[in-house]
Amino acid sequence: MRRQDENTSNQHSSNTTTLKKELRIFFTALMFLTRLPVPRMTDHSPEYLEKSSRYFPLIGWIVGGISAGVLLLALQVLSVELAVLAMMIASVLTTGAFHEDGFADVCDGFGGGWTKQNILDIMKDSRLGTYGTIGLISILAAKFLLLRELLPLMEYHSGKSIYLLAPVTLLAVHGISRMMAVISIQFYPYVTPDDVSKSKPSAAQKLSPGSFIVALIFALLPFLFLPLSFLGLIFPVLLLGTVLMNRYFKKWIGGHTGDCLGSIQQTSEIICYLTMLILWKFT
C-alpha cells in the first residue's frame, strides 16, 4: 500500500512538472510573438524557445481573438472602415508589429541587395528603406481593403451574423498564417548566424512529429466552423505560396531568416483574405 501511494505521488509530481513545462513553453511563445504580459519566470531560454513554435498557431488565436473583440466593439459605434482600422491597430499593438517589421525588412533586403551577405546586412539594419516603406504601406492597404470588402460579404452570403463569423475567421486566419511559418521552419533551412539575427536561432528549430501535429491541429481547428470549401482551397494555396517564397529565399540566401518567417506570415494572411473574398463573391 505504501509503495502504491509513493507511485501515485510520483505520477502526480511528474504530471505537474510536465504541465508546468508546457505552460512555460506556451508563455515563451507568447512572449516571443507578442507584447502581452507573461509570468516573470518566462525568458528566452533555448530549452523552451526551441519548442515554442508548436504554439505559434495558438498564439495566432490570441491575436485574432483580441483583433475580433476590438472589431466587434468598434462596429457598435463606428463605420466598417473605422472598425477595420481599429482592429488592425489592435493587432499591431498586440504583436509589436513583429511580423510587419519582418516583412518590411525582407522588402528592403531583397529589393536592394544583390548578394547573400548584402541582403542579410540590409535586413539586419534597423532603418527602414524605400522598398520596406512601399512594401509596408502596400500590405497594410491590401489588408484594410480586403477586410473592408470581406466583412459585409460574409454576412450576406452565409446568412450568419457577422458577430459570429468575424471572430472565427480572424482566429482561423491568424492561426493558419503562423502555421506557414512553422512549416517553413520544419522543412526549410534557417540561415542567419547568431550575430546577425534579430530573433533567437533556437526559435527556428524543427519540431518533433508529435509537436508538429499539435501545431497543425491548432491551425486547422477554427476552419471546422467555416464552410468546408474554405479549408479545401485556402490550405493548398497557402502551401503553394509558402513553397514558392521559401524557394525564392533559398535561391538568394540559402534558406529563411526570422524576417523571412514574418514576411511569410503576413503574405499568408493576405492570401487567406483574398481567397475567402473570391469564394464568397463568386460561389
HELIX and SHEET records of a PDB file:
HELIX    1   1 ARG A    2  LEU A   33  1                                  32    
HELIX    2   2 PRO A   46  LEU A   49  1                                   4    
HELIX    3   3 SER A   52  TYR A   55  5                                   4    
HELIX    4   4 PHE A   56  LEU A   75  1                                  20    
HELIX    5   5 VAL A   80  THR A   95  1                                  16    
HELIX    6   6 PHE A   98  GLY A  112  1                                  15    
HELIX    7   7 LYS A  116  LYS A  124  1                                   9    
HELIX    8   8 THR A  130  SER A  158  1                                  29    
HELIX    9   9 ILE A  162  PHE A  187  1                                  26    
HELIX   10  10 ASP A  194  VAL A  196  5                                   3    
HELIX   11  11 PRO A  201  ALA A  204  5                                   4    
HELIX   12  12 PRO A  209  LEU A  220  1                                  12    
HELIX   13  13 LEU A  221  PHE A  225  5                                   5    
HELIX   14  14 LEU A  228  ILE A  253  1                                  26    
HELIX   15  15 GLY A  258  PHE A  282  1                                  25    
END                                                                             
